Amino acid sequence: MRTKELKQILRASLILALVCVFLGKDVYASGEQDKQQEWRFSKAIELQGSGAYHALFIDEEVYARADEDLRDLRIVDQKGQYVPYYIDSGYGEAKEQSKTYSSTLIRTALKDGNTLLDYKITPVADNVDIQGNLLTVELPKEDFLKHILVQGSYDGNQWEPLEQNGQSAQSLYRTDQLVKDSISLGEAYKFEYYRLIVLNNVEKLKFPSLQLIHNSQDFQWLDYKKIGNPSFEVKQEDRHTQIIVDNESRLRINEVLLLTKGSNFTRSYELYDDQGVSIDTVGEQTVYRLDFKEVPIMNNTITVVSPIRSPKFTIQINNLDDAPLDITGVAIEHILDKLVFEAKGQGPYKLLYGNTSATGPQYDIVNFKSHIEQEDIALGKLSKQVTSQVPVTKEDPVWWLQQKVWFNGIIIIVSILLILLLIKKMKLKP
């Protein structure tokens, strides 16, 4: 009798379990379907090469719709399989390292009213290439403003002119309030000799020494920069001018350029994110415009230590008792992130984004980044944005038994009841 009853109980348990599994299987099937629908946006990836590794820059639409830290980005192949990738951020990868080289002034000459100064850079070690992207110059003690031409040479005989942003001449100056003693080269060079041509140096000002600096961060950011013109609002409050800049796309902004008109000014400023938290900037927090010897000297660029991602940020100009500045425009420079992946699956590939519940993926490919960077990486691009046809704010009605919480709860309760029933039957006498 006991054996027969146990068999009946086990048979009923098996039938009940199969029924629950059959009714509940749609939970997981629909869950997988909903999982695909959770990504609200997608863009087709247009490959531009046939190599193993490909890369693409994230555009403003992706920044605007993806999660702030980009954890919801996914690349899928034709079969919908996830393709491993890593994010290459120019500002994130650049190490804040600065190497400084001293120099020796080896030649001074006058030519057509200009002064030629030749410097030989001193290597930091034997058999190590000299490399630098910034020159700092020891200035005269008196007030002055001079336009400087820069040339570089490998042997001190053949000279190449160096330009920055299309400008052949740069300025060095000293006033009662301001000093500019550096010249940006725009990119890193390996010259051993540098020549400064001081234009119209009738005063015969002397520049006794020069240093070459290699700033790795500035150099590595170059390939990731893009210029934009955001919308902004200007408010006057007490003795302050507040410039509220819109960053709805949550771009990674590293420089802000203020466009002004009017007479000379010098103003200090503070920078705040949308929560009122102060944002650190590079150098003194001052913008100015001065006419010195009929030549305008201007610094209207704000450079931040870490890129701004706030949807809005505020530049607060301290006017004290002076009239507010006439702000005519705001320009920004922002950093682009690059996705790098290996095309091992079947194309075409798509980028998915816009999933608030997604967590950041962890792929092995990031461990091989240094190796991949030595390969020929083809740079592709993103096509038009496609919006999911299924609204993510609504869910199809689901029978209560097909909901995961209820389904798991019933399975647990049934299991406990069966165990108790078995124990009870085993205690009964035949």
LUMNU-98778 format. One record per residue: x, y, z of N, C-alpha, C in turn; residue in three letters. Coordinates in pm, whole numbers. Atoms other than C-alpha are relative to their C-alpha. Example, Ala and Ser with C-alpha at 12.3 -4.5 7.8 and 13.67 -1.06 7.14 Angstrom:
      n.X      n.Y      n.Z     ca.X     ca.Y     ca.Z      c.X      c.Y      c.Z     r
       89     -119        0     1230     -450      780       90      120        0   ALA
      -82     -119       -6     1367     -106      714      -77      109       73   SER
***
This chain:
      n.X      n.Y      n.Z     ca.X     ca.Y     ca.Z      c.X      c.Y      c.Z     r
       84     -121        0        0        0        0       87      125        0   MET
      -88     -116       -9      275      245       92       70       25     -133   ARG
      -70      -14      128      459      178     -232      -92       55     -106   THR
       96      -47       99      146      233     -440      -30      148       18   LYS
       29     -141      -27       70      563     -269      117       90      -37   GLU
     -118      -79       34      425      686     -311       11       19     -151   LEU
       -5      -11      145      411      609     -683     -103       99      -51   LYS
      103      -95       43       85      800     -716       41      144       30   GLN
      -45     -135      -37      233     1099     -534      108       49      -95   ILE
     -108      -38       91      547     1102     -748      -53       29     -139   LEU
       59      -22      133      334     1068    -1064      -71      135       -5   ARG
       71     -128       -6      118     1365     -959       98      117        5   ALA
     -101     -106       -9      426     1567     -873       63       27     -137   SER
      -61      -15      132      578     1500    -1214      -94       73      -96   LEU
       98      -66       87      257     1599    -1394      -11      148       33   ILE
       12     -139      -42      228     1918    -1188      122       82      -42   LEU
     -123      -70       38      590     2011    -1255        4       28     -150   ALA
        3      -21      145      547     1957    -1630      -98      109      -40   LEU
       99     -105       28      233     2173    -1632       56      138       31   VAL
      -58     -130      -38      415     2453    -1448      108       44      -98   CYS
     -106      -35       95      711     2433    -1681      -60       44     -133   VAL
       64      -34      127      481     2437    -1985      -62      140        6   PHE
       63     -131      -13      288     2738    -1856      103      109       20   LEU
      -99     -103      -33      599     2914    -1736      107       20     -104   GLY
     -109      -12       97      823     2858    -2037      -10      130      -78   LYS
       17     -126       71      671     3164    -2201       63      115       74   ASP
      -65     -106      -76      818     3370    -1921      140       24      -55   VAL
     -137      -14       45     1168     3299    -2043        6       32     -149   TYR
        2      -32      142     1078     3304    -2410      -31      147      -21   ALA
       35     -141       14      904     3638    -2375      107       88       60   SER
     -108      -78      -60     1189     3752    -2150      111       25      -99   GLY
     -104      -19      100     1439     3693    -2427      -46       99     -107   GLU
       51      -92      100     1211     3874    -2669        0      142       53   GLN
        0     -133      -60     1166     4166    -2429      141       54       10   ASP
     -138      -43      -14     1541     4171    -2383       48       70     -127   LYS
      -36      -66      125     1585     4252    -2751      -71      134      -14   GLN
       78     -122       13     1313     4515    -2726       45      108       97   GLN
      -43      -99      -97     1478     4687    -2431       94      102      -61   GLU
      -86      -96       68     1727     4850    -2666      -87       84      -93   TRP
       95      -85       70     1523     5141    -2793       52       50     -134   ARG
      -57      -58      121     1764     5252    -3064      110      -89      -57   PHE
     -107       74       66     2002     5103    -3316       51       80     -119   SER
      -61      -59      120     2236     5212    -3594       79     -108      -72   LYS
      -80       94       78     2377     5000    -3873      144       50       -6   ALA
     -143      -33        7     2758     4990    -3883       48      -24     -142   ILE
      -54       10      135     2910     5061    -4222      151      -23        8   GLU
     -143       32       -3     3246     4884    -4242       70       60     -121   LEU
      -74      -67      106     3512     5060    -4446      126      -76      -41   GLN
     -120       76       33     3777     4790    -4470      -25     -148       14   GLY
       14      146       -3     3839     4417    -4485       86      -64      107   SER
      -86       55     -103     4071     4376    -4186      -79      -74      108   GLY
       65       75     -107     4001     4169    -3879      -64       92      102   ALA
       49      -91     -103     3950     4467    -3648      -57      127      -63   TYR
       68     -119       50     3717     4759    -3700      -29       93      117   HIS
       28      -99     -103     3643     5078    -3513      -99      102      -54   ALA
       93     -106       38     3383     5355    -3515       -9       99      114   LEU
       18     -103     -101     3338     5685    -3334     -147       13       34   PHE
      136      -23      -45     3025     5738    -3127      -43      141      -39   ILE
       46     -132       41     2815     6025    -3260      -94       60      105   ASP
       78      -74      -97     2595     6280    -3084     -133      -68       31   GLU
      127       69      -24     2273     6078    -3127       18     -114      100   GLU
      -25      110      -94     2426     5783    -2944       24       55      140   VAL
      -23      -60     -131     2554     6005    -2662     -132       45       63   TYR
      127      -54      -52     2206     6159    -2628      -93     -109       49   ALA
       98      105      -31     2017     5828    -2612       57     -112       86   ARG
      -61      107      -78     2266     5593    -2446       12       42      147   ALA
      -22      -32     -140     2331     5570    -2075      124       88       13   ASP
     -107      -97      -15     2566     5834    -1939      138      -62       -2   GLU
     -132       64        0     2850     5589    -1880       15     -103     -112   ASP
       -7       84      120     2777     5401    -2208       -5     -149       30   LEU
        2      143      -35     2715     5072    -2028     -101      -79      -82   ARG
      104       72       75     2418     4989    -2254       34      -15     -148   ASP
      -38       20      140     2613     4980    -2581       21     -148      -29   LEU
      -20      138       44     2598     4647    -2765       18       -1     -151   ARG
      -16       24      143     2723     4539    -3106      -51     -141      -28   ILE
       55      131       36     2531     4253    -3270       26      -27     -148   VAL
      -20       37      140     2590     4059    -3591     -134      -33      -64   ASP
      122       27       74     2337     3939    -3847      -92      -97       74   GLN
       80       97      -75     2223     3654    -3621      -47       53      134   LYS
       39      -55     -128     2171     3886    -3326       94      -37      113   GLY
      -98       37     -101     2477     3751    -3144       82      123       40   GLN
      -80     -112      -48     2666     3998    -2927      146      -14      -45   TYR
     -139       -3       47     3007     4097    -3062       83       75      104   VAL
      -83      -68     -101     3275     4178    -2798       68      124      -56   PRO
      -65     -125       40     3421     4529    -2810       65       62      123   TYR
      -47      -84     -110     3616     4777    -2599      -11      145      -44   TYR
       13     -143       27     3584     5154    -2571      137       64       14   ILE
     -127      -72       -1     3889     5359    -2660      -32      149       15   ASP
       27     -140      -28     3856     5703    -2500      132       76       -1   SER
     -126      -74       12     4125     5952    -2600       45       60      131   GLY
      -39      -63     -125     4113     6138    -2272       23     -104      108   TYR
      -15      100     -104     4082     5820    -2069      130      -76       -9   GLY
     -120       80       18     4381     5646    -2219      128       81       17   GLU
     -120      -83      -10     4619     5941    -2212       42       14      146   ALA
      -52      -15     -135     4836     5937    -1902       53      143       18   LYS
      -41     -138      -27     4902     6272    -1743      150        2       34   GLU
     -144        0      -16     5277     6260    -1796       60      116      -78   GLN
      -65     -112       65     5504     6548    -1884      152      -18       12   SER
     -144       13        2     5866     6514    -1989       61      132      -48   LYS
      -59     -129       30     6085     6825    -1994      147      -15      -43   THR
     -137       -1       51     6405     6878    -2198       57      141       14   TYR
      -69     -129       -3     6652     7158    -2133       67       23     -135   SER
      -65      -31      128     6842     7330    -2414      116       96       23   SER
     -112      -94       -1     7147     7538    -2494      -16       95     -118   THR
        5     -100      107     7138     7864    -2692      134       -3      -73   LEU
     -125       20       72     7399     7794    -2961       26      109     -105   ILE
      -23     -101      104     7346     8085    -3201     -103      111       12   ARG
       86     -117        5     7203     8437    -3209       41       85     -120   THR
      -31      -79      119     7178     8644    -3527     -110      101      -25   ALA
       95     -104       39     7010     8961    -3652      -14        0     -151   LEU
       23        0      144     6848     8967    -3995     -127       78      -31   LYS
      113      -83       42     6621     9237    -4139      -87       45      117   ASP
       73      -46     -117     6526     9362    -3796      -55     -111       88   GLY
       45      115      -77     6444     9012    -3673      117      -65       73   ASN
     -103       71      -75     6636     8810    -3415      -19     -150      -17   THR
        4      146       14     6717     8444    -3488       71      -62      120   LEU
      -54       68     -118     6771     8224    -3183       -5     -150      -25   LEU
       -6      144       22     6889     7863    -3230       35      -69      131   ASP
      -17       76     -124     6861     7616    -2942       22     -146      -34   TYR
      -21      144       13     6995     7260    -2916      -58      -68      123   LYS
       67       71     -109     6780     7026    -2708       93     -105       59   ILE
      -82       99      -70     6955     6812    -2447      -81     -127       24   THR
       76      125      -21     6839     6445    -2456        0      -39      148   PRO
        8       45     -139     6726     6291    -2128       84     -126       21   VAL
      -82      122      -10     6921     5971    -2206       56      -32     -138   ALA
      -59       40      126     7144     5824    -2472      -92      -98      -74   ASP
       77       90       87     6977     5645    -2765     -151        5       27   ASN
      143      -21      -22     6635     5784    -2666      -44      121      -81   VAL
       45     -109       86     6444     5997    -2916      -51      118       82   ASP
       57     -122      -56     6366     6356    -2828     -141       16      -58   ILE
      138      -17       47     5993     6424    -2850      -70      104       85   GLN
       67     -104      -75     5793     6730    -2755     -105       72      -82   GLY
      107      -73       68     5486     6938    -2836      -25      139       60   ASN
       18     -130      -62     5534     7253    -2626      137       61       31   LEU
     -122      -72      -33     5808     7515    -2592      -32      105      106   LEU
        9     -109      -97     5851     7736    -2285      128       80       -6   THR
     -113      -89       25     6078     8037    -2314       21       92      120   VAL
      -33      -98     -104     6258     8249    -2053      -15      140      -60   GLU
       35     -129       57     6123     8600    -2109       84      114       59   LEU
      -61     -121      -57     6279     8946    -2067      -84       52      117   PRO
       68      -50     -119     6190     9129    -1746      -96      115      -31   LYS
       84     -115       30     6038     9434    -1915     -127      -43      -74   GLU
      123       26       74     5689     9456    -2064       29       -1     -150   ASP
      -22        9      144     5679     9351    -2429     -108      -88      -62   PHE
       80       94       77     5481     9174    -2697       71      -23     -133   LEU
      -69       34      122     5651     8992    -2982      -67     -118      -69   LYS
       47      113       81     5535     8768    -3265      120      -88      -35   HIS
     -111       95       12     5744     8454    -3297      -31     -102     -110   ILE
        5      111       94     5806     8215    -3587       86     -113       56   LEU
      -72      116      -54     5916     7861    -3491       41      -92     -115   VAL
      -50       98       98     6130     7624    -3699       68     -114       74   GLN
      -64      116      -59     6262     7277    -3626      101      -62      -95   GLY
     -104       62       82     6567     7085    -3746       53     -124       70   SER
      -61      120      -55     6721     6741    -3702      152       13       13   TYR
     -147      -11        2     7079     6851    -3776       51      141       24   ASP
      -42     -138      -19     7083     7228    -3720       33       72     -128   GLY
      -28      -63      129     7123     7297    -4093     -126       19      -84   ASN
      124       -7       77     6797     7217    -4268     -117       25       97   GLN
      105      -42      -93     6499     7394    -4104     -139      -14      -63   TRP
      140       15       44     6125     7323    -4127      -88       95       80   GLU
       91      -88      -73     5864     7588    -4040     -112      -79       68   PRO
      105       67      -76     5610     7481    -3776     -117       97       18   LEU
      120      -80      -15     5252     7608    -3770      -92      -64      101   GLU
       99       48      -96     4978     7580    -3510     -135       56      -40   GLN
      134      -40       42     4615     7585    -3624        4       93     -122   ASN
      -10      -80      120     4724     7730    -3956       67      134       18   GLY
      -65     -128      -27     4899     8025    -3791      151      -20        3   GLN
     -145       14        5     5266     8070    -3874       67       70      117   SER
      -61      -77     -109     5336     8327    -3598      -82      -15      128   ALA
       63        1     -130     5259     8298    -3227       57      115       83   GLN
      -38     -116      -81     5290     8555    -2950       60      -42      133   SER
      -52        4     -136     5501     8587    -2640      -12      141       56   LEU
       15     -135      -55     5436     8876    -2402        9       -2      151   TYR
        4      -26     -143     5466     9019    -2055      -61      139       21   ARG
       60     -128      -38     5243     9292    -1912       -5        5      153   THR
       12      -10     -145     5167     9416    -1561      -86     -112       57   ASP
       95       99      -49     4890     9157    -1536       18     -139      -58   GLN
        2      126       72     4961     8883    -1787      138      -38      -52   LEU
     -124       54       54     5245     8660    -1902      -34     -119      -89   VAL
       10      118       86     5260     8421    -2196      142      -38      -43   LYS
     -137       43       26     5585     8226    -2214        7     -136      -68   ASP
        1      133       62     5480     7909    -2400      -51        8     -142   SER
       41       12      140     5435     7810    -2763      -40     -145      -24   ILE
       47      135       30     5222     7510    -2852       39      -38     -142   SER
      -41       47      132     5355     7304    -3143     -111      -76      -71   LEU
      114       67       62     5021     7134    -3206       10     -150       -2   GLY
      -23      144       -3     5170     6787    -3231      143      -25       46   GLU
     -133       33      -52     5476     6604    -3105      101      -15     -114   ALA
     -108        8       98     5799     6649    -3302      125      -60       66   TYR
     -123       62      -49     6138     6476    -3272      124       81      -41   LYS
     -112      -85       38     6358     6771    -3368      100       12      115   PHE
     -105      -22     -100     6689     6813    -3188       35      148       11   GLU
      -29     -143        0     6714     7182    -3277     -130       79      -25   TYR
      114      -89       21     6457     7463    -3255       52      142      -21   TYR
      -36     -139       28     6480     7814    -3396     -122       89       25   ARG
      101     -103      -20     6279     8111    -3272       42      123      -79   LEU
      -24     -123       75     6254     8407    -3508      -88      108       63   ILE
       73     -108      -68     6155     8716    -3304      -15      114     -101   VAL
       25      -97      105     5992     8948    -3556        9      143       54   LEU
       -8     -143      -30     6069     9321    -3554       54       25      141   ASN
      -61      -12     -134     6294     9296    -3248       99      116        3   ASN
      -88     -118        2     6428     9649    -3269       58       28      138   VAL
      -52      -20     -136     6469     9652    -2890      111      -98       33   GLU
     -100      106      -21     6699     9347    -2923      -21      -71      134   LYS
       35       75     -121     6517     9166    -2645       69     -136       -3   LEU
      -70      127      -11     6692     8855    -2519      -91     -108       59   LYS
       74      117      -48     6543     8510    -2467      103     -109       27   PHE
     -121       79      -26     6829     8324    -2297      -17     -151        2   PRO
       13      147      -11     6680     7977    -2253     -137      -45      -50   SER
      122       62       53     6416     7740    -2386      -10     -141       54   LEU
       25      139      -41     6260     7417    -2265     -100      -63      -97   GLN
       93       78       81     6093     7150    -2476      -75      -94       93   LEU
       85       83      -88     5802     6969    -2307      -82      -95      -86   ILE
       89       97       64     5623     6655    -2412     -115      -31       95   HIS
      121       25      -78     5270     6651    -2271      -78     -110      -70   ASN
       59      115       68     5136     6305    -2354     -150       13      -13   SER
      146       -9        5     4775     6386    -2274      -46       90     -112   GLN
       38      -90      107     4750     6682    -2505       19      -65     -136   ASP
      -30       62      128     4906     6480    -2784     -103     -108      -34   PHE
       90      110       29     4678     6177    -2750     -143       45      -20   GLN
      136      -48       19     4363     6388    -2740      -28       45     -143   TRP
       20      -67      128     4418     6524    -3090      -96      -74      -92   LEU
       81       76       94     4248     6242    -3282     -144      -15       44   ASP
      132       24      -54     3937     6251    -3067      -83      128       16   TYR
       66     -127      -24     3835     6618    -3081      -99       37     -109   LYS
       98      -51       93     3531     6776    -3242      -55      130       54   LYS
       46     -132      -39     3398     7132    -3239     -152        7      -14   ILE
      144      -18        6     3037     7231    -3169      -42      136       52   GLY
       57     -127      -45     2814     7532    -3100     -131      -26       73   ASN
      121       33      -76     2567     7454    -2820      -88      124       21   PRO
       87     -110      -40     2267     7664    -2724       35       40      143   SER
      -35      -48     -134     2311     7878    -2411      -93      114       38   PHE
       82     -108      -55     2136     8130    -2190       87       85       92   GLU
      -78      -92      -82     2286     8438    -2024      -92       68      101   VAL
       76      -65     -107     2157     8564    -1688       92       92       79   LYS
      -74      -92      -85     2270     8864    -1484      -55       -9      142   GLN
       43       15     -140     2260     8816    -1107      102       70       89   GLU
      -87      -82      -85     2401     9075     -866      121       46      -82   ASP
     -122      -41       70     2762     9124     -977       60     -116      -81   ARG
      -45      118       74     2781     8798    -1171      -77      -13     -131   HIS
       63       42      124     2708     8688    -1526        2     -152       -3   THR
       11      145        6     2583     8330    -1549      -31      -41     -143   GLN
       19       54      135     2620     8152    -1882      -36     -147       16   ILE
       50      137      -17     2409     7835    -1874        5      -69     -136   ILE
      -25       67      129     2528     7602    -2152      -73     -133       -4   VAL
       76      123       16     2308     7322    -2281       90     -110      -55   ASP
      -73      118       46     2467     6979    -2319      -93     -120        4   ASN
      105      102       -5     2154     6773    -2375       50     -135      -52   GLU
      -54      125       54     2348     6516    -2577      105      -63       90   SER
      -97       50      -97     2584     6471    -2280      134      -35      -66   ARG
     -132       15       62     2895     6515    -2489      108       14      106   LEU
     -114       -7      -93     3233     6483    -2320       80      126      -35   ARG
      -57     -131       34     3331     6851    -2329      128       23       77   ILE
     -127      -26      -69     3692     6938    -2254       45      146      -14   ASN
      -33     -142       13     3711     7302    -2374     -125       80      -33   GLU
      109      -93       28     3470     7595    -2377       61      132      -44   VAL
      -51     -126       54     3534     7906    -2586     -109      106       11   LEU
       94     -111      -13     3360     8233    -2491       27      104     -107   LEU
      -11     -103      103     3296     8478    -2772      -60      129       56   LEU
       43     -127      -58     3273     8839    -2657       34      113      -97   THR
      -38     -120       74     3283     9186    -2803        1      117       98   LYS
      -10     -116      -88     3370     9520    -2653      143       33       32   GLY
     -132      -51      -38     3662     9681    -2479       77     -100       85   SER
      -87       86      -80     3938     9541    -2262      -70      -47      127   ASN
       56       53     -125     3846     9321    -1968       91     -108       54   PHE
      -61      113      -69     3985     9078    -1716     -100      -48      104   THR
      103       52      -89     3743     8852    -1532       41     -138       53   ARG
      -12      136      -55     3771     8555    -1298     -134      -71      -20   SER
      122       76       22     3518     8277    -1331        3     -128       83   TYR
       14      135      -57     3388     7955    -1174      -85      -82      -95   GLU
       71       92       88     3250     7650    -1350      -73     -102       87   LEU
       82       92      -80     2963     7435    -1210      -79      -94      -91   TYR
       86       92       75     2777     7125    -1326     -146       25       34   ASP
      143      -23      -19     2398     7089    -1322      -44      -20      144   ASP
       30       18     -141     2408     6991     -953       65      107       87   GLN
      -66     -106      -75     2605     7300     -853      137      -37       53   GLY
     -132       44      -44     2928     7105     -800      107       67      -86   VAL
     -106      -70       72     3246     7293     -894       77      -95      -91   SER
      -75       77       99     3432     7168    -1203      142       55       -6   ILE
     -140      -43        3     3813     7179    -1196       43       37     -142   ASP
      -50      -45      128     3985     7368    -1476      153        5        2   THR
     -145       -5       14     4341     7386    -1607       45      146        3   VAL
      -54     -135       -7     4541     7697    -1516      -86       93       84   GLY
       75     -100      -76     4412     8018    -1363     -139       18      -60   GLU
      138      -16       46     4038     8069    -1382      -25      147      -35   GLN
        9     -138       44     4061     8396    -1573      -15        5     -151   THR
       10      -32      142     3943     8519    -1913       29      148      -16   VAL
      -37     -140       15     4070     8845    -2056       16       37     -147   TYR
      -34      -60      129     4115     9074    -2354       68      134       30   ARG
      -76     -122      -21     4379     9347    -2355       60       46     -132   LEU
      -69      -57      116     4504     9580    -2628      134       53       46   ASP
     -135      -37      -42     4878     9600    -2582       80       41     -124   PHE
      -73      -53      115     5071     9822    -2822      -78      -25     -129   LYS
       90       11      113     4772     9813    -3058      -18     -143      -49   GLU
       18      141       34     4773     9433    -3058      -87      -65      108   VAL
       86       63     -101     4488     9242    -2886       63     -127       55   PRO
      -41      122      -69     4593     8982    -2630     -124      -60       62   ILE
      127       58      -41     4314     8738    -2556       17     -141       52   MET
       15      138      -48     4243     8430    -2352     -147      -18       35   ASN
      143       23      -24     3880     8322    -2379      -35     -148       -2   ASN
       19      145        1     3927     7945    -2356        4      -56      141   THR
        7       69     -129     3825     7737    -2053       26     -148      -26   ILE
      -36      141       16     3993     7395    -2037      -23      -71      133   THR
       32       74     -123     3865     7140    -1785       97     -115       19   VAL
      -89      111      -32     4067     6872    -1609      -58     -132      -49   VAL
       70      120       46     3810     6598    -1679     -122       44      -81   SER
      110      -41       86     3549     6613    -1956     -133       17       73   PRO
      131      -29      -58     3207     6757    -1866     -104      -88      -70   ILE
      108       80       56     2911     6518    -1913     -137       48       46   ARG
      127      -49      -52     2641     6719    -1734      -91       46     -113   SER
       93      -50      103     2326     6793    -1940       -2      151       -9   PRO
      -18     -145       -1     2382     7156    -1842      118       33       91   LYS
     -102      -49      -91     2670     7348    -1689        2      151       -7   PHE
        7     -146      -14     2718     7706    -1577      139       59       14   THR
     -121      -80      -14     3004     7949    -1627      -40      129       72   ILE
       34     -121      -76     2982     8220    -1362      115       99       -8   GLN
     -100     -105       16     3174     8536    -1454      -15      101      112   ILE
        3      -96     -110     3266     8762    -1164       31      140      -54   ASN
      -17     -134       56     3212     9121    -1279       45      104      101   ASN
      -23     -100     -105     3264     9296     -944      -85      123      -31   LEU
       78     -121       27     3162     9658    -1012        3       41     -147   ASP
       -5      -31      142     3230     9646    -1386     -130      -42      -69   ASP
      118       36       78     2961     9624    -1651       13     -145      -47   ALA
       -5      140       47     2866     9269    -1762       63      -10     -139   PRO
      -58       23      132     3050     9123    -2059     -111      -21     -102   LEU
       94       22      109     2873     9118    -2393       34     -134      -64   ASP
      -26      136       49     2861     8743    -2464      -75      -19     -132   ILE
       63       15      132     2796     8684    -2835      -10     -147      -44   THR
        7      140       40     2850     8309    -2853       82      -90       90   GLY
      -74      102      -75     2979     7987    -2698       33     -114      -96   VAL
      -43      116       78     3179     7716    -2873       59     -104       94   ALA
      -54      106      -84     3280     7380    -2731       88      -92      -84   ILE
      -80      107       59     3539     7117    -2806      -26     -124       84   GLU
       31      121      -77     3435     6766    -2708       77     -120      -53   HIS
      -79      120       26     3604     6428    -2699      -91     -113      -46   ILE
       77      113       50     3477     6131    -2897       55     -131       55   LEU
      -39      137      -37     3480     5770    -2777       -4      -87     -124   ASP
      -10       89      115     3576     5498    -3020      -22     -145       46   LYS
       22      142      -27     3444     5139    -3019       88      -81      -94   LEU
      -86       88       79     3687     4870    -3138      -49     -143       19   VAL
       49      137       -8     3567     4518    -3222       61      -84     -112   PHE
      -50       94      100     3671     4208    -3415     -118      -57      -77   GLU
      109       45       86     3450     4116    -3710       14     -150      -26   ALA
      -11      145       13     3436     3740    -3651     -132      -63      -42   LYS
      130       55       34     3062     3689    -3700      -40       35     -142   GLY
       53      -30      132     2839     3744    -3999      -63      138        0   GLN
       57     -131       12     2762     4098    -4104     -133       -4      -74   GLY
      -41     -131      -52     2600     4337    -4131      -11        7      152   PRO
       -1      -19     -144     2659     4464    -3777      -83      122       37   TYR
       79     -112      -52     2445     4695    -3568       49       38      138   LYS
      -26      -49     -135     2502     4909    -3262     -134       23       67   LEU
      122      -19      -79     2226     4886    -3000       30       91      119   LEU
      -17      -88     -115     2177     5148    -2727     -137       50       46   TYR
      126      -49      -55     1913     5308    -2508      -72     -103       84   GLY
       57      101      -88     1854     5044    -2240       37       35      144   ASN
      -28      -48     -135     1826     5183    -1887       30     -112       99   THR
      -22      111      -94     1837     4838    -1726      125      -82      -31   SER
     -118       78       40     2150     4713    -1902      118       28       93   ALA
     -124      -15      -77     2472     4655    -1713      119       -5      -95   THR
     -118       -4       86     2819     4709    -1851       53     -139      -32   GLY
      -53      132       35     2950     4406    -2044      146      -13       37   PRO
     -141       29      -29     3281     4241    -1961       50      -99     -105   GLN
      -50       81      110     3464     4112    -2266      151      -20       13   TYR
     -143       31       -3     3804     3944    -2297       81       89      -92   ASP
      -73      -77      100     3894     4167    -2591       77      117       60   ILE
      -67     -114      -62     3988     4451    -2356      141      -37       47   VAL
     -132       44      -46     4283     4241    -2233      103       -6     -113   ASN
      -91        8      115     4429     4235    -2585       10      134      -72   PHE
        3     -132       61     4398     4606    -2647      136       43      -55   LYS
     -133      -42       44     4773     4672    -2667       41      -75     -126   SER
      -31       77      120     4806     4393    -2925      -82       49     -119   HIS
       88      -43      109     4507     4511    -3130       44      134      -57   ILE
      -43     -132       46     4644     4866    -3147      117       -7      -96   GLU
     -109       18       95     4941     4728    -3340      -50      -49     -135   GLN
       59       51      123     4705     4588    -3604      -53      116      -85   GLU
       60      -99       90     4554     4770    -3901     -150        4       29   ASP
      140      -11      -39     4219     4888    -3762      -72       88     -100   ILE
       77      -75       99     3968     4995    -4027     -107       83       72   ALA
       95      -89      -64     3756     5295    -3926     -130        4      -80   LEU
      131       -3       63     3387     5253    -4009      -82      119       48   GLY
       87     -108      -44     3089     5478    -3947     -140      -52       27   LYS
      136       36      -36     2735     5471    -3814      -99       61      -99   LEU
      103      -51       88     2425     5509    -4030     -109       69       80   SER
      110      -71      -66     2089     5666    -3943      -54      -78      119   LYS
       57       61     -121     1926     5601    -3607     -136      -61      -31   GLN
      127       71       14     1641     5349    -3600      -60      -18      139   VAL
       70       14     -128     1385     5352    -3318      -77     -130        4   THR
       73      126      -16     1239     5026    -3183     -148       22      -20   SER
      144      -11       25      881     4962    -3296      -84      -33      121   GLN
       75       42     -119      783     4822    -2956       25      100      111   VAL
      -20      -98     -107      724     5087    -2685       56      -69      124   PRO
      -61       62     -118      944     5012    -2386      -74       39      127   VAL
       70      -42     -121      713     5193    -2144     -123      -84       27   THR
      117       85      -19      433     4942    -2197       41     -145       -9   LYS
      -27      143        2      433     4571    -2132     -128      -74      -32   GLU
      118       81       30      198     4311    -2275      -49      -68      127   ASP
       52       65     -121      -37     4167    -2011       46     -145        7   PRO
      -50      135      -22      100     3847    -1866      -83      -66      110   VAL
       74       76     -101     -100     3580    -1681       85      -10      125   TRP
      -77       -8     -124       -2     3588    -1315       92     -119       18   TRP
      -84      117      -17      136     3232    -1330      124        7      -87   LEU
     -115      -12       88      369     3334    -1612       99      105       47   GLN
      -94      -96      -56      527     3605    -1403      105      -75       82   GLN
     -112       77      -56      867     3493    -1281       -9      -16      151   LYS
        6        6     -146      814     3577     -915     -104     -101       46   VAL
      106       94      -39      482     3391     -888       34     -142      -41   TRP
      -34      133       49      605     3100    -1095      101      -68       93   PHE
     -100       58      -90      912     3043     -878      -59      -27      138   ASN
       62       20     -132      704     3087     -562      -86     -125        5   GLY
       86      118        4      454     2819     -667       83     -127       -3   ILE
      -87      117        7      730     2575     -755       55      -34      140   ILE
      -54       23     -134      882     2622     -408     -107      -55       93   ILE
      109       44      -89      545     2581     -230      -38     -144      -30   ILE
       36      137       38      455     2268     -428      106      -99       48   VAL
     -109       90      -42      796     2117     -353       -6      -27      151   SER
        7       16     -145      758     2181       21     -119      -89       39   ILE
      118       82      -31      406     2033       27       23     -147      -32   LEU
      -27      138       39      519     1722     -156       93      -68      100   LEU
      -93       56      -98      807     1672       86      -73      -31      129   ILE
       76       23     -125      574     1710      387      -94     -119      -15   LEU
       92      111       21      323     1471      232       73     -133       -1   LEU
      -78      124        2      590     1211      168       41      -41      142   LEU
      -42       31     -137      715     1237      525     -117      -54       80   ILE
      119       44      -74      362     1202      659      -39     -142      -37   LYS
       38      133       46      284      895      446       98     -108       49   LYS
     -100       98      -44      609      729      545      -16      -33      147   MET
       19       25     -143      517      763      911     -124      -85       30   LYS
      120       77      -21      178      600      864       28     -152       -7   LEU
      -17      145        3      151      233      931      -79      -59     -115   LYS
       74       67      109       44       -3      653     -131      -59       55   PRO
***
